[in-house]
Amino acid sequence: MGASFATLVAQCLGLRISEILGPQWGDFNFQNRTVLVQRSVVGGRVDEVKTEYSKDHVPLDPRLAEVLLNWRAVSVFPRDTDWLFANPVTGRPFHQDSLQKSQIKRAAKAAKLGEDIGWHTFRHSYRSWLDETGAPMKVQQELMRHASIQTTMNVYERVMTETKRQANSQVVELVFGPNSQNSATSEASATLQ
């Protein structure tokens, strides 16, 4: 069940898999609808994020926040110091390869999408979806948390938080579908059962 939530987080936030496995529940501020990306997990080892630009608060759309709160409600590890995607046996974060082999590769094969689908595919999709929403390049750079301006565009001004939140919500709407505000709760409940 954790892999499907990790996939949803990947689609809605564009995080690297190491950053998806890194958050603890205390990194989420559900009232302000943000998550602090501040650590990564690679091969079971906890470390800092890739670059200083990767460490940032990321907007959390209400639909994704609701799904995560429902996940926390049924999680074996719901404390602030617990990992968002904890292995039920060890309490430590899952290993990214085991999630990829057991969930993503199997789903891609069933959908006849080919062998090249992996965690980073979701990050590329997120970037493409940001383009589709018409989000300004500076907003895209900040949501992607790119260290090099060459990765997105050569713009240095800071973007207003509300603009980032709106662009992120448009991507989440692409994931959940239109008019999903009311159906997010029922879909989350169905997924959890």
PyMOL commands that set and color helices and strands:
alter all, ss='L'
color gray80, all
select helices_A, chain A and resi 2-13+17-20+25-27+62-74+96-110+119-133+137-144+149-151+161-176+184-192
alter helices_A, ss='H'
color red, helices_A
select strands_A, chain A and resi 28-29+34-37+39-42+45-48+56-59
alter strands_A, ss='S'
color yellow, strands_A
deselect
rebuild
show_as cartoon
